[in-house]
């Protein structure tokens, strides 16, 4: 036999459509969809929702000049803190073997610093 241990399959099995479950999406199989991933996106949606409510209550956001001598609004500070959190987590994953919750704590402290002083 030329193919050795290859599994034999008939042409009938090739033409049959495979059944898919409700949550079997081919376009999202590249990402590990777990509760951590869902909580990440939910957190960002909550942050944006809170910023919308805050903006409706107190319009304008009063741009201020912070440590970097740049005029920033609340939205700017939220963007900087979320982007910094992403980089802190990536650096944490790449450089250490410690628990990722420490990076989350550092990111939270940095976000408080950004909203307070930047």
C-alpha positions in Angstrom: 0.0 0.0 0.0 1.4 3.4 -1.0 -0.2 5.5 1.7 0.6 3.3 4.7 -1.4 4.4 7.8 -3.6 7.0 6.0 -7.3 6.7 7.0 -9.5 5.4 4.3 -12.4 7.6 3.5 -15.0 7.2 0.8 -16.2 9.9 -1.6 -19.6 9.8 0.1 -18.1 11.3 3.4 -16.5 14.1 1.5 -19.7 15.4 0.0 -21.7 15.4 3.3 -22.1 18.7 5.0 -20.9 18.9 8.5 -23.3 20.0 11.2 -22.4 23.1 13.0 -23.5 24.1 16.4 -25.0 27.5 17.2 -21.7 28.9 18.5 -19.5 27.4 15.8 -18.4 30.5 13.9 -15.5 30.2 11.5 -14.6 33.8 11.4 -13.8 34.1 15.2 -11.8 30.9 15.7 -8.6 32.9 15.6 -9.2 34.4 19.0 -9.7 32.6 22.3 -13.2 33.7 23.3 -13.2 33.2 27.1 -14.8 35.0 30.0 -11.6 37.2 30.3 -12.0 38.3 26.7 -15.7 39.1 27.1 -15.0 41.0 30.3 -12.3 43.1 28.5 -14.8 44.2 25.8 -17.6 44.7 28.4 -15.2 46.9 30.5 -14.4 49.1 27.5 -18.1 49.4 26.6 -18.9 50.4 30.3 -16.1 53.0 30.2 -17.4 54.6 27.1 -21.0 54.5 28.5 -19.8 56.2 31.7 -18.0 58.8 29.7 -21.1 59.5 27.6 -23.2 60.0 30.8 -20.5 62.1 32.4 -20.4 64.3 29.2 -24.1 64.7 29.2 -24.1 65.8 32.9 -21.1 68.1 32.6 -20.5 69.1 29.0 -17.1 70.1 27.7 -14.9 68.2 30.1 -12.9 71.4 30.8 -9.6 70.8 29.0 -6.7 71.2 31.3 -2.9 71.4 31.0 -1.2 68.6 32.9 2.2 67.2 33.6 3.0 66.8 29.8 1.9 70.5 29.2 -0.7 69.3 26.7 -4.4 70.3 26.8 -6.3 67.1 27.4 -10.0 66.4 27.9 -11.6 63.4 29.8 -11.8 61.5 26.5 -8.1 62.0 25.8 -7.2 60.8 29.3 -9.4 57.8 29.0 -7.8 56.9 25.6 -4.3 57.4 27.0 -5.1 55.2 30.1 -6.7 52.4 28.0 -3.8 52.5 25.5 -1.2 52.5 28.3 -3.0 49.6 30.0 -2.7 47.6 26.8 1.0 48.2 26.6 1.5 47.5 30.3 -0.2 44.2 29.9 1.7 43.3 26.7 5.0 44.1 28.4 4.0 42.2 31.5 3.2 39.1 29.4 6.4 39.4 27.4 8.8 40.2 30.2 7.5 38.4 33.3 6.0 35.1 34.4 4.0 36.6 37.3 0.3 36.7 37.6 -1.4 39.1 35.2 -3.5 40.7 38.0 -0.4 42.6 39.0 -0.4 44.3 35.6 -4.1 45.1 36.0 -3.3 46.7 39.4 -0.5 48.7 37.9 -2.7 49.8 35.0 -5.4 50.9 37.4 -3.0 53.0 39.4 -1.6 54.5 36.2 -5.1 55.3 35.0 -5.8 57.1 38.3 -2.5 59.0 37.8 -3.5 59.9 34.2 -6.9 61.2 35.2 -5.6 63.1 38.1 -2.3 64.7 36.8 -2.2 64.5 33.0 
